[in-house]
Amino acid sequence: MRDAARTAARIRALSPALRQAGADAVNHAAGRALEAARSRVPVRTGRLRDSLAVRAEGTAASVSTGCAYAAAVELGTSRQPPRAFLHPAAQEQRAAFPEHAARLAAEAVRRAR
């Protein structure tokens, strides 16, 4: 019984480190998605590219824009084909996220030993 209690205590002690590792992984992925979106966005004046921003809090993050015509560029219109920049950037990070998050979690566990 003592071994089980010790194991449970060690797991509880890891929780903050793993939560931080998760937040770090999310923030990293959001920053990379922002860079990728900025490199893909079509640029005429730079207004759309410069409006891209990351908002992160804990284990949640988003890349967004306040530019009124961003959706028309991303999704296209009846006159203009789509020139997606946000979706491909998000998909790229979606593919890379699990490996990066696992690496940060493993590092957190190693440091806690």
N, CA, C and O atoms as a GROMACS GRO file, in nm:
protein
  452
    1MET      N    1   0.082  -0.119   0.000
    1MET     CA    2   0.000   0.000   0.000
    1MET      C    3   0.086   0.126   0.000
    1MET      O    4   0.052   0.226  -0.063
    2ARG      N    5   0.198   0.119   0.071
    2ARG     CA    6   0.286   0.237   0.076
    2ARG      C    7   0.341   0.270  -0.062
    2ARG      O    8   0.353   0.387  -0.097
    3ASP      N    9   0.374   0.168  -0.139
    3ASP     CA   10   0.426   0.192  -0.275
    3ASP      C   11   0.321   0.263  -0.360
    3ASP      O   12   0.354   0.353  -0.437
    4ALA      N   13   0.196   0.222  -0.348
    4ALA     CA   14   0.089   0.286  -0.425
    4ALA      C   15   0.072   0.430  -0.382
    4ALA      O   16   0.050   0.518  -0.466
    5ALA      N   17   0.080   0.456  -0.253
    5ALA     CA   18   0.067   0.594  -0.202
    5ALA      C   19   0.184   0.679  -0.250
    5ALA      O   20   0.166   0.795  -0.289
    6ARG      N   21   0.303   0.621  -0.248
    6ARG     CA   22   0.420   0.696  -0.298
    6ARG      C   23   0.407   0.726  -0.447
    6ARG      O   24   0.437   0.837  -0.492
    7THR      N   25   0.362   0.628  -0.521
    7THR     CA   26   0.344   0.647  -0.666
    7THR      C   27   0.239   0.755  -0.692
    7THR      O   28   0.259   0.840  -0.779
    8ALA      N   29   0.130   0.752  -0.619
    8ALA     CA   30   0.026   0.854  -0.635
    8ALA      C   31   0.079   0.992  -0.601
    8ALA      O   32   0.047   1.090  -0.668
    9ALA      N   33   0.159   1.001  -0.496
    9ALA     CA   34   0.217   1.130  -0.456
    9ALA      C   35   0.312   1.181  -0.564
    9ALA      O   36   0.315   1.301  -0.592
   10ARG      N   37   0.390   1.093  -0.623
   10ARG     CA   38   0.483   1.134  -0.730
   10ARG      C   39   0.406   1.183  -0.852
   10ARG      O   40   0.446   1.280  -0.916
   11ILE      N   41   0.297   1.115  -0.884
   11ILE     CA   42   0.216   1.157  -0.998
   11ILE      C   43   0.155   1.295  -0.972
   11ILE      O   44   0.156   1.381  -1.060
   12ARG      N   45   0.102   1.316  -0.851
   12ARG     CA   46   0.046   1.448  -0.816
   12ARG      C   47   0.152   1.556  -0.822
   12ARG      O   48   0.124   1.668  -0.864
   13ALA      N   49   0.274   1.523  -0.781
   13ALA     CA   50   0.383   1.621  -0.784
   13ALA      C   51   0.421   1.656  -0.928
   13ALA      O   52   0.468   1.767  -0.954
   14LEU      N   53   0.401   1.564  -1.021
   14LEU     CA   54   0.434   1.590  -1.162
   14LEU      C   55   0.331   1.679  -1.231
   14LEU      O   56   0.362   1.742  -1.332
   15SER      N   57   0.212   1.684  -1.179
   15SER     CA   58   0.103   1.754  -1.246
   15SER      C   59   0.136   1.898  -1.286
   15SER      O   60   0.114   1.933  -1.402
   16PRO      N   61   0.189   1.981  -1.197
   16PRO     CA   62   0.221   2.119  -1.240
   16PRO      C   63   0.326   2.124  -1.351
   16PRO      O   64   0.316   2.206  -1.443
   17ALA      N   65   0.426   2.038  -1.343
   17ALA     CA   66   0.532   2.037  -1.446
   17ALA      C   67   0.475   1.993  -1.580
   17ALA      O   68   0.511   2.048  -1.685
   18LEU      N   69   0.387   1.895  -1.577
   18LEU     CA   70   0.326   1.849  -1.703
   18LEU      C   71   0.229   1.952  -1.758
   18LEU      O   72   0.220   1.970  -1.880
   19ARG      N   73   0.158   2.020  -1.671
   19ARG     CA   74   0.068   2.128  -1.716
   19ARG      C   75   0.150   2.239  -1.784
   19ARG      O   76   0.111   2.292  -1.888
   20GLN      N   77   0.263   2.272  -1.723
   20GLN     CA   78   0.349   2.375  -1.782
   20GLN      C   79   0.407   2.329  -1.915
   20GLN      O   80   0.417   2.407  -2.010
   21ALA      N   81   0.445   2.202  -1.923
   21ALA     CA   82   0.497   2.147  -2.049
   21ALA      C   83   0.390   2.156  -2.157
   21ALA      O   84   0.421   2.188  -2.272
   22GLY      N   85   0.266   2.127  -2.122
   22GLY     CA   86   0.157   2.139  -2.218
   22GLY      C   87   0.138   2.282  -2.265
   22GLY      O   88   0.121   2.307  -2.384
   23ALA      N   89   0.142   2.376  -2.171
   23ALA     CA   90   0.128   2.517  -2.207
   23ALA      C   91   0.244   2.561  -2.296
   23ALA      O   92   0.224   2.636  -2.392
   24ASP      N   93   0.364   2.516  -2.264
   24ASP     CA   94   0.481   2.552  -2.345
   24ASP      C   95   0.468   2.496  -2.487
   24ASP      O   96   0.502   2.564  -2.584
   25ALA      N   97   0.418   2.373  -2.498
   25ALA     CA   98   0.400   2.312  -2.630
   25ALA      C   99   0.296   2.388  -2.712
   25ALA      O  100   0.316   2.412  -2.831
   26VAL      N  101   0.187   2.427  -2.648
   26VAL     CA  102   0.082   2.503  -2.717
   26VAL      C  103   0.136   2.639  -2.762
   26VAL      O  104   0.112   2.680  -2.875
   27ASN      N  105   0.207   2.708  -2.673
   27ASN     CA  106   0.262   2.839  -2.709
   27ASN      C  107   0.363   2.828  -2.822
   27ASN      O  108   0.367   2.914  -2.911
   28HIS      N  109   0.444   2.724  -2.819
   28HIS     CA  110   0.542   2.703  -2.926
   28HIS      C  111   0.471   2.680  -3.059
   28HIS      O  112   0.507   2.739  -3.161
   29ALA      N  113   0.370   2.594  -3.057
   29ALA     CA  114   0.296   2.564  -3.180
   29ALA      C  115   0.225   2.688  -3.234
   29ALA      O  116   0.223   2.710  -3.355
   30ALA      N  117   0.169   2.768  -3.145
   30ALA     CA  118   0.101   2.891  -3.189
   30ALA      C  119   0.201   2.988  -3.252
   30ALA      O  120   0.172   3.050  -3.354
   31GLY      N  121   0.316   3.002  -3.192
   31GLY     CA  122   0.419   3.090  -3.248
   31GLY      C  123   0.466   3.042  -3.384
   31GLY      O  124   0.486   3.123  -3.476
   32ARG      N  125   0.483   2.912  -3.398
   32ARG     CA  126   0.524   2.855  -3.527
   32ARG      C  127   0.413   2.872  -3.631
   32ARG      O  128   0.442   2.900  -3.747
   33ALA      N  129   0.287   2.856  -3.589
   33ALA     CA  130   0.174   2.875  -3.681
   33ALA      C  131   0.168   3.021  -3.727
   33ALA      O  132   0.141   3.048  -3.844
   34LEU      N  133   0.194   3.114  -3.637
   34LEU     CA  134   0.196   3.256  -3.673
   34LEU      C  135   0.304   3.282  -3.777
   34LEU      O  136   0.280   3.349  -3.878
   35GLU      N  137   0.423   3.231  -3.754
   35GLU     CA  138   0.533   3.248  -3.850
   35GLU      C  139   0.497   3.190  -3.986
   35GLU      O  140   0.520   3.252  -4.090
   36ALA      N  141   0.439   3.070  -3.984
   36ALA     CA  142   0.401   3.004  -4.110
   36ALA      C  143   0.292   3.082  -4.183
   36ALA      O  144   0.298   3.098  -4.305
   37ALA      N  145   0.193   3.131  -4.110
   37ALA     CA  146   0.085   3.209  -4.172
   37ALA      C  147   0.142   3.337  -4.232
   37ALA      O  148   0.105   3.375  -4.343
   38ARG      N  149   0.229   3.403  -4.159
   38ARG     CA  150   0.290   3.528  -4.211
   38ARG      C  151   0.372   3.501  -4.336
   38ARG      O  152   0.378   3.586  -4.425
   39SER      N  153   0.435   3.386  -4.344
   39SER     CA  154   0.516   3.357  -4.462
   39SER      C  155   0.430   3.317  -4.582
   39SER      O  156   0.475   3.327  -4.696
   40ARG      N  157   0.307   3.272  -4.557
   40ARG     CA  158   0.219   3.227  -4.665
   40ARG      C  159   0.121   3.333  -4.713
   40ARG      O  160   0.074   3.326  -4.827
   41VAL      N  161   0.090   3.430  -4.630
   41VAL     CA  162  -0.014   3.526  -4.664
   41VAL      C  163   0.027   3.609  -4.786
   41VAL      O  164   0.141   3.655  -4.792
   42PRO      N  165  -0.064   3.629  -4.882
   42PRO     CA  166  -0.032   3.715  -4.996
   42PRO      C  167  -0.015   3.859  -4.947
   42PRO      O  168  -0.092   3.906  -4.863
   43VAL      N  169   0.084   3.926  -4.999
   43VAL     CA  170   0.114   4.062  -4.951
   43VAL      C  171   0.102   4.162  -5.065
   43VAL      O  172   0.172   4.153  -5.166
   44ARG      N  173   0.015   4.257  -5.046
   44ARG     CA  174   0.008   4.371  -5.136
   44ARG      C  175   0.054   4.494  -5.060
   44ARG      O  176   0.145   4.565  -5.103
   45THR      N  177  -0.009   4.520  -4.946
   45THR     CA  178   0.028   4.636  -4.864
   45THR      C  179   0.096   4.594  -4.734
   45THR      O  180   0.162   4.676  -4.671
   46GLY      N  181   0.080   4.469  -4.693
   46GLY     CA  182   0.134   4.421  -4.567
   46GLY      C  183   0.036   4.432  -4.451
   46GLY      O  184   0.064   4.385  -4.341
   47ARG      N  185  -0.079   4.493  -4.477
   47ARG     CA  186  -0.178   4.513  -4.371
   47ARG      C  187  -0.229   4.380  -4.314
   47ARG      O  188  -0.237   4.364  -4.192
   48LEU      N  189  -0.263   4.287  -4.399
   48LEU     CA  190  -0.313   4.158  -4.354
   48LEU      C  191  -0.204   4.083  -4.278
   48LEU      O  192  -0.228   4.032  -4.168
   49ARG      N  193  -0.087   4.076  -4.334
   49ARG     CA  194   0.025   4.007  -4.267
   49ARG      C  195   0.053   4.067  -4.130
   49ARG      O  196   0.073   3.995  -4.033
   50ASP      N  197   0.053   4.199  -4.124
   50ASP     CA  198   0.085   4.267  -3.997
   50ASP      C  199  -0.027   4.257  -3.895
   50ASP      O  200  -0.005   4.281  -3.776
   51SER      N  201  -0.148   4.221  -3.939
   51SER     CA  202  -0.259   4.210  -3.846
   51SER      C  203  -0.264   4.073  -3.777
   51SER      O  204  -0.338   4.056  -3.680
   52LEU      N  205  -0.187   3.977  -3.825
   52LEU     CA  206  -0.187   3.844  -3.765
   52LEU      C  207  -0.127   3.850  -3.625
   52LEU      O  208  -0.025   3.915  -3.602
   53ALA      N  209  -0.192   3.781  -3.531
   53ALA     CA  210  -0.146   3.784  -3.392
   53ALA      C  211  -0.178   3.652  -3.323
   53ALA      O  212  -0.268   3.579  -3.363
   54VAL      N  213  -0.102   3.624  -3.219
   54VAL     CA  214  -0.124   3.507  -3.134
   54VAL      C  215  -0.182   3.552  -3.002
   54VAL      O  216  -0.141   3.653  -2.945
   55ARG      N  217  -0.278   3.476  -2.955
   55ARG     CA  218  -0.330   3.496  -2.819
   55ARG      C  219  -0.319   3.361  -2.751
   55ARG      O  220  -0.373   3.261  -2.800
   56ALA      N  221  -0.249   3.357  -2.638
   56ALA     CA  222  -0.229   3.231  -2.566
   56ALA      C  223  -0.258   3.250  -2.418
   56ALA      O  224  -0.223   3.351  -2.358
   57GLU      N  225  -0.322   3.149  -2.363
   57GLU     CA  226  -0.349   3.148  -2.220
   57GLU      C  227  -0.352   3.004  -2.174
   57GLU      O  228  -0.440   2.927  -2.213
   58GLY      N  229  -0.256   2.967  -2.092
   58GLY     CA  230  -0.249   2.830  -2.044
   58GLY      C  231  -0.228   2.734  -2.159
   58GLY      O  232  -0.134   2.746  -2.236
   59THR      N  233  -0.318   2.638  -2.169
   59THR     CA  234  -0.305   2.537  -2.274
   59THR      C  235  -0.398   2.564  -2.392
   59THR      O  236  -0.438   2.472  -2.464
   60ALA      N  237  -0.432   2.691  -2.412
   60ALA     CA  238  -0.514   2.730  -2.527
   60ALA      C  239  -0.447   2.846  -2.598
   60ALA      O  240  -0.393   2.937  -2.534
   61ALA      N  241  -0.450   2.842  -2.729
   61ALA     CA  242  -0.390   2.951  -2.807
   61ALA      C  243  -0.462   2.962  -2.940
   61ALA      O  244  -0.523   2.866  -2.988
   62SER      N  245  -0.455   3.081  -2.998
   62SER     CA  246  -0.514   3.101  -3.130
   62SER      C  247  -0.430   3.200  -3.209
   62SER      O  248  -0.364   3.288  -3.153
   63VAL      N  249  -0.433   3.183  -3.340
   63VAL     CA  250  -0.374   3.278  -3.433
   63VAL      C  251  -0.491   3.341  -3.505
   63VAL      O  252  -0.574   3.271  -3.562
   64SER      N  253  -0.498   3.472  -3.503
   64SER     CA  254  -0.613   3.538  -3.564
   64SER      C  255  -0.570   3.669  -3.630
   64SER      O  256  -0.455   3.711  -3.624
   65THR      N  257  -0.669   3.730  -3.693
   65THR     CA  258  -0.647   3.858  -3.758
   65THR      C  259  -0.772   3.943  -3.740
   65THR      O  260  -0.884   3.890  -3.734
   66GLY      N  261  -0.754   4.072  -3.732
   66GLY     CA  262  -0.868   4.163  -3.725
   66GLY      C  263  -0.893   4.231  -3.859
   66GLY      O  264  -0.976   4.321  -3.869
   67CYS      N  265  -0.822   4.187  -3.960
   67CYS     CA  266  -0.833   4.248  -4.092
   67CYS      C  267  -0.965   4.207  -4.157
   67CYS      O  268  -0.996   4.088  -4.165
   68ALA      N  269  -1.041   4.304  -4.201
   68ALA     CA  270  -1.176   4.280  -4.253
   68ALA      C  271  -1.180   4.187  -4.374
   68ALA      O  272  -1.278   4.116  -4.393
   69TYR      N  273  -1.077   4.185  -4.456
   69TYR     CA  274  -1.080   4.104  -4.578
   69TYR      C  275  -1.002   3.973  -4.565
   69TYR      O  276  -0.979   3.906  -4.665
   70ALA      N  277  -0.964   3.935  -4.445
   70ALA     CA  278  -0.886   3.812  -4.425
   70ALA      C  279  -0.964   3.689  -4.472
   70ALA      O  280  -0.906   3.602  -4.537
   71ALA      N  281  -1.092   3.681  -4.439
   71ALA     CA  282  -1.172   3.565  -4.479
   71ALA      C  283  -1.182   3.555  -4.631
   71ALA      O  284  -1.180   3.445  -4.687
   72ALA      N  285  -1.195   3.668  -4.698
   72ALA     CA  286  -1.203   3.667  -4.845
   72ALA      C  287  -1.074   3.615  -4.906
   72ALA      O  288  -1.078   3.545  -5.008
   73VAL      N  289  -0.961   3.648  -4.848
   73VAL     CA  290  -0.833   3.598  -4.898
   73VAL      C  291  -0.820   3.448  -4.868
   73VAL      O  292  -0.786   3.369  -4.956
   74GLU      N  293  -0.848   3.411  -4.744
   74GLU     CA  294  -0.834   3.270  -4.701
   74GLU      C  295  -0.928   3.177  -4.778
   74GLU      O  296  -0.887   3.071  -4.824
   75LEU      N  297  -1.054   3.217  -4.790
   75LEU     CA  298  -1.158   3.130  -4.844
   75LEU      C  299  -1.193   3.157  -4.990
   75LEU      O  300  -1.256   3.074  -5.056
   76GLY      N  301  -1.153   3.273  -5.040
   76GLY     CA  302  -1.186   3.310  -5.176
   76GLY      C  303  -1.323   3.376  -5.185
   76GLY      O  304  -1.400   3.376  -5.089
   77THR      N  305  -1.352   3.430  -5.300
   77THR     CA  306  -1.480   3.493  -5.328
   77THR      C  307  -1.526   3.446  -5.466
   77THR      O  308  -1.460   3.364  -5.530
   78SER      N  309  -1.637   3.499  -5.510
   78SER     CA  310  -1.684   3.461  -5.644
   78SER      C  311  -1.589   3.514  -5.752
   78SER      O  312  -1.588   3.462  -5.864
   79ARG      N  313  -1.511   3.614  -5.720
   79ARG     CA  314  -1.416   3.673  -5.817
   79ARG      C  315  -1.272   3.630  -5.797
   79ARG      O  316  -1.189   3.645  -5.886
   80GLN      N  317  -1.243   3.577  -5.680
   80GLN     CA  318  -1.103   3.549  -5.647
   80GLN      C  319  -1.092   3.410  -5.586
   80GLN      O  320  -1.169   3.375  -5.496
   81PRO      N  321  -0.998   3.330  -5.632
   81PRO     CA  322  -0.980   3.196  -5.573
   81PRO      C  323  -0.923   3.208  -5.431
   81PRO      O  324  -0.862   3.309  -5.397
   82PRO      N  325  -0.942   3.105  -5.350
   82PRO     CA  326  -0.885   3.109  -5.215
   82PRO      C  327  -0.732   3.111  -5.219
   82PRO      O  328  -0.670   3.047  -5.304
   83ARG      N  329  -0.676   3.184  -5.126
   83ARG     CA  330  -0.531   3.188  -5.107
   83ARG      C  331  -0.505   3.162  -4.959
   83ARG      O  332  -0.463   3.250  -4.884
   84ALA      N  333  -0.532   3.038  -4.920
   84ALA     CA  334  -0.526   3.000  -4.779
   84ALA      C  335  -0.387   3.022  -4.720
   84ALA      O  336  -0.286   2.987  -4.780
   85PHE      N  337  -0.385   3.078  -4.602
   85PHE     CA  338  -0.260   3.099  -4.529
   85PHE      C  339  -0.274   3.054  -4.384
   85PHE      O  340  -0.178   3.005  -4.326
   86LEU      N  341  -0.392   3.069  -4.323
   86LEU     CA  342  -0.413   3.027  -4.184
   86LEU      C  343  -0.431   2.875  -4.172
   86LEU      O  344  -0.366   2.811  -4.090
   87HIS      N  345  -0.517   2.820  -4.253
   87HIS     CA  346  -0.545   2.676  -4.243
   87HIS      C  347  -0.419   2.591  -4.268
   87HIS      O  348  -0.393   2.500  -4.189
   88PRO      N  349  -0.342   2.617  -4.372
   88PRO     CA  350  -0.221   2.536  -4.391
   88PRO      C  351  -0.122   2.551  -4.275
   88PRO      O  352  -0.056   2.454  -4.236
   89ALA      N  353  -0.112   2.670  -4.220
   89ALA     CA  354  -0.022   2.691  -4.106
   89ALA      C  355  -0.069   2.611  -3.984
   89ALA      O  356   0.012   2.552  -3.914
   90ALA      N  357  -0.199   2.610  -3.961
   90ALA     CA  358  -0.254   2.534  -3.848
   90ALA      C  359  -0.234   2.384  -3.870
   90ALA      O  360  -0.198   2.313  -3.776
   91GLN      N  361  -0.259   2.336  -3.990
   91GLN     CA  362  -0.244   2.193  -4.019
   91GLN      C  363  -0.099   2.148  -4.001
   91GLN      O  364  -0.074   2.038  -3.951
   92GLU      N  365  -0.006   2.232  -4.041
   92GLU     CA  366   0.136   2.198  -4.025
   92GLU      C  367   0.169   2.179  -3.877
   92GLU      O  368   0.238   2.084  -3.840
   93GLN      N  369   0.121   2.268  -3.793
   93GLN     CA  370   0.148   2.258  -3.650
   93GLN      C  371   0.070   2.144  -3.586
   93GLN      O  372   0.117   2.082  -3.491
   94ARG      N  373  -0.047   2.118  -3.638
   94ARG     CA  374  -0.126   2.005  -3.586
   94ARG      C  375  -0.048   1.875  -3.602
   94ARG      O  376  -0.051   1.789  -3.514
   95ALA      N  377   0.021   1.862  -3.713
   95ALA     CA  378   0.100   1.740  -3.738
   95ALA      C  379   0.224   1.734  -3.649
   95ALA      O  380   0.263   1.625  -3.605
   96ALA      N  381   0.285   1.847  -3.621
   96ALA     CA  382   0.410   1.850  -3.544
   96ALA      C  383   0.386   1.852  -3.393
   96ALA      O  384   0.476   1.818  -3.316
   97PHE      N  385   0.268   1.891  -3.350
   97PHE     CA  386   0.242   1.913  -3.207
   97PHE      C  387   0.261   1.790  -3.119
   97PHE      O  388   0.329   1.802  -3.017
   98PRO      N  389   0.206   1.674  -3.152
   98PRO     CA  390   0.218   1.560  -3.059
   98PRO      C  391   0.362   1.524  -3.024
   98PRO      O  392   0.392   1.498  -2.908
   99GLU      N  393   0.448   1.523  -3.122
   99GLU     CA  394   0.588   1.488  -3.096
   99GLU      C  395   0.655   1.592  -3.008
   99GLU      O  396   0.728   1.557  -2.915
  100HIS      N  397   0.631   1.718  -3.035
  100HIS     CA  398   0.692   1.824  -2.955
  100HIS      C  399   0.637   1.822  -2.812
  100HIS      O  400   0.714   1.835  -2.716
  101ALA      N  401   0.507   1.805  -2.797
  101ALA     CA  402   0.446   1.800  -2.664
  101ALA      C  403   0.499   1.681  -2.585
  101ALA      O  404   0.527   1.693  -2.466
  102ALA      N  405   0.514   1.567  -2.650
  102ALA     CA  406   0.566   1.448  -2.582
  102ALA      C  407   0.710   1.470  -2.537
  102ALA      O  408   0.749   1.427  -2.428
  103ARG      N  409   0.788   1.537  -2.619
  103ARG     CA  410   0.927   1.565  -2.583
  103ARG      C  411   0.934   1.658  -2.461
  103ARG      O  412   1.014   1.634  -2.370
  104LEU      N  413   0.850   1.762  -2.459
  104LEU     CA  414   0.850   1.852  -2.344
  104LEU      C  415   0.800   1.782  -2.218
  104LEU      O  416   0.852   1.807  -2.109
  105ALA      N  417   0.700   1.695  -2.231
  105ALA     CA  418   0.650   1.620  -2.116
  105ALA      C  419   0.757   1.525  -2.062
  105ALA      O  420   0.774   1.515  -1.940
  106ALA      N  421   0.829   1.457  -2.150
  106ALA     CA  422   0.936   1.367  -2.107
  106ALA      C  423   1.045   1.444  -2.035
  106ALA      O  424   1.098   1.396  -1.934
  107GLU      N  425   1.079   1.562  -2.085
  107GLU     CA  426   1.180   1.646  -2.018
  107GLU      C  427   1.132   1.687  -1.880
  107GLU      O  428   1.212   1.689  -1.786
  108ALA      N  429   1.005   1.720  -1.867
  108ALA     CA  430   0.949   1.760  -1.737
  108ALA      C  431   0.957   1.643  -1.638
  108ALA      O  432   0.990   1.663  -1.522
  109VAL      N  433   0.928   1.524  -1.685
  109VAL     CA  434   0.935   1.405  -1.598
  109VAL      C  435   1.079   1.380  -1.556
  109VAL      O  436   1.106   1.351  -1.439
  110ARG      N  437   1.173   1.390  -1.651
  110ARG     CA  438   1.315   1.370  -1.618
  110ARG      C  439   1.364   1.470  -1.514
  110ARG      O  440   1.435   1.434  -1.421
  111ARG      N  441   1.324   1.597  -1.530
  111ARG     CA  442   1.367   1.700  -1.435
  111ARG      C  443   1.307   1.676  -1.296
  111ARG      O  444   1.369   1.711  -1.195
  112ALA      N  445   1.191   1.618  -1.291
  112ALA     CA  446   1.123   1.597  -1.162
  112ALA      C  447   1.180   1.479  -1.084
  112ALA      O  448   1.152   1.467  -0.965
  113ARG      N  449   1.256   1.394  -1.146
  113ARG     CA  450   1.309   1.275  -1.077
  113ARG      C  451   1.414   1.309  -0.977
  113ARG      O  452   1.468   1.220  -0.911
   0.00000   0.00000   0.00000
